[in-house]
Amino acid sequence: MLDDLVISEAIVKSFMEDFLQSIKLDVAIVGAGPAGLMAGYCLAKEGKKVAIFERKLSVGGGMWGGGMMFNKIVIQEESKRILNELGVRIKEYKKGYYLADSIEATVGLAFQAVKAGLKIFNLISVEDVMIRGEKITGLVLNWSPVQMAKLHVDPLTIGCKAAVDATGHDSELARIVEKKIGPQLKTESGGIMGEKPMWAEVGEKTIVNNTKEVYPGLYVAGMAANAVFGGPRMGPIFGGMLLSGEKVAKMILERLSSRTPE
Ligand code: 48F
């Protein structure tokens, strides 16, 4: 016999345990697109306490939809090894161009990341940051339906040693920092440089270079990196997103390991 109340109790208790575990994180990632998921996968694999907060019901960001809803993605030579490691099948199309099914790539990445220990909180939007001593020390969260319904409900906060803006084209975290404290980002102008027109060849290279710390404690990865530092967009080629997620994880791991214990 199944008791409906036990089902409810199991869900509420276990969610609360997860949430309490995430009140103090090593790394908080915002956005569960390919860059955020890849960063989370790499950090979780190294045993870091890491969670992603994702506004939508689904993870995967812009990867599900392939190009113009044709659900295939293209990746290049340099990122083949990542899909191989994740167990996502790829097929050579022409020399240097590889194809994957966008659904398989999205679920494969998300599944491996969760199995590695990444905690994903969906339906939660990050609406602000906490800054102490000129450094990001935490994020301000609210339920996405609260934002959508424009309800006047105060948010809650979580703490982190490092935060990743993986919010895609909108680069929402960097934008919040710019809005709240002025042009103090580590860009040429101090503000958000803005994304440039589509150019896959250049965009895929700059996205990795632009994956950096943009304000103390805040890193940008994926499309947000090009939006903040002024690189081009690149459409349905996803290798750069994965490489950017991998790079930001590596940078944060180095930073965390060089820190004196708190
Ligand atoms: O847009 P998205 O997939 O970012 P990405 O990982 O990948 C970009 C590609 O999809 C594509 C491209 C390929 O060439 O250019 O655009 O850089 O995923 C970003 C995720 O962040 C969530 C959003 O719902 C999406 O799933 N997001 C954005 N703002 C917030 C957020 C926020 N304030 N709080 C929580 N989630």
Residues whose N, C-alpha, C, O or C-beta is under 5 A from the ligand:
A	BS01	48F	V30 G31 A32 G33 P34 A35 G36 F53 E54 R55 K56 G60 G61 G62 M63 I124 S125 V126 A166 T167 G168 H169 E172 A221 G222 M223 A224 M234 G235 P236 I237 M241
